Amino acid sequence: MVNKRVVVTGGAGFIGSHLADELVKQGYRVVILDDLSTGKMENIAGLLQKGNVEFVQGSITGFTLLQKLCQGAQYIFHQAALASVPRSLENPSNTNEVNITGTLNILIAARDNNVKKVIYASSSSVYGDTPTLPKNEQMTPQPQSPYAVTKLTGEHYCRVFQEIYGLNTACLRYFNVYGPKQDPGSEYSAVIPRFIRQVISNEPPVIFGDGEQTRDFTFIKDVVQANILAAETSASGVYNIGRGERITVNELAERIITVAGKDMEALHKGSRSGDVRHSLADISAAKSFGYKPEYGIEAGLKETFNWFSNE
């Protein structure tokens, strides 16, 4: 019988919980590791009732624990991270410890336990604010925040472990992932859940800067698809995972207001340091292993808004 045991780090988080859910549907036995610093038990409460799922509360900085959890694992989906540019500017040391040391721990544990492949969650932030669009994987990264530096470092570690130790790795550079279960409550929260929560509360969505910055927003179900395809195919190296389209933050706010059926205008505040101006993914490399984003911004926003409305 083919080994179907997998580990999802950060599995109680936004992306990790969606990924764990789909893996269970596809017949995998899933071990979720999360320290619950940003992940939430409510994200996986329903999943834990289904069987074939084990939850372990712990950190990727705990090497002994990782060695134990990786025993007998076929794949590791490494989603755990302190995933915030502003947070990394405030506390670069903590971001470094979790994102770099934690990733190194994962790779060593995977190597030692003969894991078939590690799928690493990277970020489009590694590109920095280079004017060239769309961003492709051959461009020289120019990270502009400690967070982006940690993500790029993780990619290098993945490449080195593949070249030296023969550990298969695939690094997925996410472009502005959004969808149900994304946390709108933190000051570091992503723009879409924050806008939705504000509009539902009859408050104007707050835009930092002039709002003409552009983003390639990627629906969570497409990101989950990319992770599983990257594991199950021969995908290796670095891949952009986006929609391949971009809109301005101003237009995003307008669309959310329209979906909500509200009559209001966005409120502008000062820009935030570390934010890139424009972002757009060239996803042709990811298409080579079967990635095909299925959700446009309209469909994704409606599904996300409906989830928050019924929360």
Secondary structure by P-SEA (a helix, b strand, c coil): ccccbbbbcccccaaaaaaaaaaaaaccbbbbbbccccccccccaaaaaaccbbbbbcccccaaaaaaaaccccccccccccccaaaaaacaaaaaaacaaaaaaaaaaaaaacccbbbbbccccccccccccccccccccccccaaaaaaaaaaaaaaaaaacccccbbbbbccccccccccccccccccaaaaaaaaaaccccccccccccccccccaaaaaaaaaaaaaccccccccccccccccaaaaaaaaaaaabbbbbbbbcccccccccbbbbcaaaaaaacccccccaaaaaaaaaaaaaac
